[in-house]
């Protein structure tokens, strides 16, 4: 009985080695050279004990230089600044972006095609993630945003000396940079439904402001960057007790209805 038991153990121990020997070695795929161009960056997280939201409109040059415009809110403090910096490749699919002291630095992963996609702040005290989107060259025109926009977003609300979470979903209809929508919200677990109207005010091509008022008379102000290809926009709440940063998606026109209308 004893020798039989030992034999079965040896059989079990040797069998996986035979299987593993047949497995090909997995090798990570290389990425293309980092792509120069303009990018919209949406940042969200915490800096110390305060929530953080930010938008960057950032341009990369082939020589590694970076220049951009930053809209930043940390807790109740809001600022707008221009900045410069550099990107530097660390491996085939990862690089760092260093900016001035306010913007700190990021570690960024590239897509296979060499475009930045997701980043994380490397500033001490930050727990902040970044989403990168290409911003094509060209003018932002009112007609490009006409249609339906949908969003879901998480934010923070300051009340009774503390920050508590909120969540919102929105559906908007845009026409000539004016919008009407419905927001369904949860503020620290308390639900709310509110209709609202607003408009986008252009500052510099795709960069501007959104002012909204809901059916109860509450006012909201945002820094906003439209996507030059008309696929949506990003905004950052700049006033009041709510801090929300969001990426909103414009629905593509229904192909079948376009064909019928011809």
N, C-alpha and C positions, 0 to 999 in steps of 0.2 A: 504494500500500500504506500509506503513512504517513497520508494523510487518512482512510482507512478505519479505521485503528486509533484515531485521535482520536475519530472519530464514535462508535465503540462504547463508549469510555470515558465520553463525555458521556451516552450513553443509560443506562448503569448508574448514573451519579451522579444523574440526574434522576428515575429510576423510584421510589426509596424516598420521595422528597418527595411524590409524588402519593399513595402509599399512606398515609403518615403524616397527610396532610391529612384523610383520611376517618375517622381514629380519634377517638372521643370522649375528652374529658379525664376522667381518673379522679380522683374527689373522695372523700376519706376521710369515712366516715359519722360523724355526731355521736353522742355517747353521752347517755343520760339523766342527770339530776341525780344526784350521788352519793347512794346509799341509806343512810340512818341505820339502825342496827341492831347486832346482835352478830355477831362473826366469830371463827372459829377460824383461827389463822395458824400454819403450819408452816414453820420456817426451817431451812436447812441450808447449810453452806459452810465457809469458813475465816476466822479472824481472826488475821492475821499468820501465824505458823507453826503455829498450833493449830487443830484442827477445832472447828467450832461447830455445835451443835444447839439449837433452842429451840421452845417452844410459847407462843403468846399467846392469851388469851381477851380480845378487845378489843371495846369498845362505842363506836360513833360516835353522836353527837347531831347534830341538824339545825343547831345553832349552830356546828358545827365543832369542838367539844370531843371529846376522846378520853380514855377511862380503860380500864385493863386490868390483867391479872395475867400475869406473865411467869415461865416456867420456862426457865432458861438454863444450858447447860453449854458451857464453853470449855475445851478440853483436859480436864484432870482436875478442874477447879473447877466446882462446881454451886451455883446460887443461885435463890431465889424472891423476887420483889418485886412490889409493886403500883406502877403508874405512871399518869401523866396526860400529856396532850399535845394536839395539834390536827391536824386535817387541813385542807389548803388546796388548792383546785382550781387547776391550772396551765393546763389546756386542757380541751376538752370531754371527753376520754377519759383524762386523766392528772392525778394529784394527788400531793402529798407528805404524809407523816405524820411529824410531829416528836414525839419522846417525850423523857423525861429522858435524862441523859448515858449511862446504861447501855444504854438501848434505841436510842439514836441516832435516825436518820431513815431513811425509805424513800421511794423513788419507785415509784408504783403505777399499773398500767393497769387501767381499768374495762372491764366488759362493756358491750354496747350498752344493757343495762338499768340501768347505773349502779352495779353491784356490783363491788367490788375483786376481782381474780382472781389476778394475779401481781405481785410486787413484787421490788425489789432494794435491799439496804442501801446507803445513801450515806455511811456512816461510813468515814473514811479507814482503810485497812488491811483492810477487810472485802471478802471475795468471797462474798457470801451471797445466796441467792435465797429468795423467800417464796411460799407458796401460800395463798390466802385461800379460806375456805369459810363460807357462811352458817351461823350457829348459831341455829336457831329458838328462840323463847321456849318454856318448858315444862319439866316435870320429867323427869329421866332415871330410868326405872324398869327393874328387872332384866329383866323379860320382853321389853323392847324390843330387847335385844341377843341374845336366844336365837337360835341357828342357827349358820351357818358363816361364818367370817371368813377372808379370804385377804389375803396381803400380799407385797410384794417391797420390799427395802430395801438401801441402801448405807450403810456406816458406816466407822469407823476403830477400830483396836486398837492399844493402846500396849504395845510389847514391846521389850526390849533398848534402851531409851532413845529409841525412835522410833515414830512412828505409821505403821501400814500399813493398807491397805484390807481391808474385809470386805464380804461380800454374803450376804443371807439371804432365803429364801422360807419362808413359814409357812402352814399350814392349821390353823385352830382350830375347835373346837366349843364354843359358849357355852351355859350353862344357869344361870339365876339368879345371874349375875355370876361364875360359876366357868367355867374353861376347861381344855380338854385339847387338845394339839396336837402337830404334828410340824414340826420346823425342819430344812431342808437348807441348809447354810452353806458358805462358802468363806472361809477366813482366810488372806489373802495367798497364795492358790492352793492351800491345803490343805483338802480337803473334809471335811465332817462331817455326820452325820445324828443327830438327837437328839429323842426324845419328851419332852414336858414337861407339867406341870400348874400351874395358878395360880388366882388370883382377883383381882377388882377390889374395892377398899375405898373406899367413898365418903367424901369429905371435905366437899364442898359441891356438892350437886346433881350436875352432870355432871363435876365435877372430883374426881379421887381418885388412888389408887395401885394399881399392879399388882405383885404379888409372884409369882414363878414359880420352880419348881425342876425341873431336867431329870432324866433317868433316871440320870445319873452323880452326882447330888447337888449340882451347881452351882446357885447361887442368883442370881436376877436381880431388880432393882427398877427401876420406871419411874414417872415422873409421867405421868398419863393424863388425857385429856379425851374423854369420850364425845360423839358427835354426837347432839343432842337429837332428831333425826328417826329415830334407830335405824339409820342407814346405815353405821356403823362408828365408829372412834375413832382418835385420834392418841396416840402415846406418845414419851417421851424417856427414854433410859437414864440413870440418875442415879448409878450406882456402878460400881466395878470398872474394868477396863482397856479396856472397850468403850464407844464412844460411838455410839449409834444413835438417830436420830429417824425416825419412820415414820408413814405414814397407812395404816390398815388398813381394808379394805372388807368390810362384811357383805353376803353374797349375798342378793338379794331372794328371797323364797319363790317356789317354782315354781308358776306360775299353774295349770297343768294338774293338779298334785297337789292344790291347794286345792279345785278344782272337784270332783275325784273324791271328796274326803273329805266333801263336803257331802251 
